[in-house]
Amino acid sequence: MTVQEIKNRFRIIGTSPLLDRAIDIARQVAATDLSVLITGESGTGKEVFPQIIHQNSSRKHNHYIAVNCGAIPEGTIDSELFGHEKGSFTGAHDTRKGYFEVADGGTIFLDEVGELPLPTQVRLLRVLETGEYIRVGSSKVLKTNVRIVAATNVNMIQLMEKGRFREDLYYRLNTVPLIIPPLRERKEDIPLLFRRFAADFADKYHMPPIKLSHDAEEMLISYYWKGNIRQLKNVTEQISVLEKIREIDAKTIAGYLPDNSISTMPALFRPSGVDGNVPNELSEKELLYKVLFELRKDMIDMKSIVYGLLEKDGKVSSITGSNTRILNKLDKDIHNVETAMQIHPTAHVEVHENGVKDLESGQTLDDREREIIRRTVEKHNGNKKAAAKELGISERTLFRKIKEE
């Protein structure tokens, strides 16, 4: 299949060179059995690429199973992946096959792979190295021939340095890195996506499609889109349903977009007291936090550029060996950007080896994160599901962060 044929089959909208390159890499690597690690922000459409890889591989007639590692409780994830024997734990009334047994000969997509517990990571590493696994409650070694594609929206290098992800497993998964660009780096695709979503919702709700004025389109293009394609689709649906006038101007669009000044900040580092309504001005230290995180993100985006330079004649086969180590070194440099930065002497924060510290309060970024988590949980009267939703993280991540306090 050509890149355009893949776009047509999987309903992928866009003409961005970054998007085309990601599709082309997926197409090329599909013919191999190499493990692929897909990285990209939440809402960029990472879940489509494992399907592209599977459908363009020799495994396409066998099972394709997608597993959200962040949605399965830690106590049952081994059973889900590797199966269990009858009576191996409370509630195990029958022997059960795991995903690796069911998908033998096919492909398993491990979404949010960074959420895997460490014991499960050991089991997964064995599968990658030998194709062997053991059901929970059994001593019999079973074999499987499964192609693994993983995805994450977190910095895996940071997880490794914090001891939450095995380095050997990371390198096994990251044989071929596949980077999905955020929507703000595909500005030319935003009007195309909006029109497609508008047409789809017009058909779904039996109403005329909404159209954008020139200034409204410019506003969409210049917006940061922290939630990427998922956020754009959500905004389009809201406007399609709620607006009676079908010609949408910039003033109307603005009412559906969160304050851009705060949307660039990570969910866990919003100013205290933010509850949907963002102050017009951030404090000096909050602005410095924001700048720091934006700089780190820019460094991450540089990896995408370096990756493109390492390609040879568009062939993904060159991204192996020493080149992979270069990319991994860049990942580590990204993590070290905080300690390498020089903060202006008038600022009330400074950079230390263990993070950014607020000189007035003595807080590091980790302290700040813990404080915001505590306030958010208190705000929802201990309802961790609601708190996790507001913070923009999974419940498992929230429980882990609370446990780490």
Order of alpha helices (4+ residues) and beta strands (2+ residues): alpha-alpha-beta-alpha-beta-alpha-alpha-beta-alpha-beta-beta-beta-alpha-alpha-beta-alpha-beta-alpha-alpha-beta-alpha-alpha-alpha-alpha-alpha-beta-beta-alpha-alpha-alpha
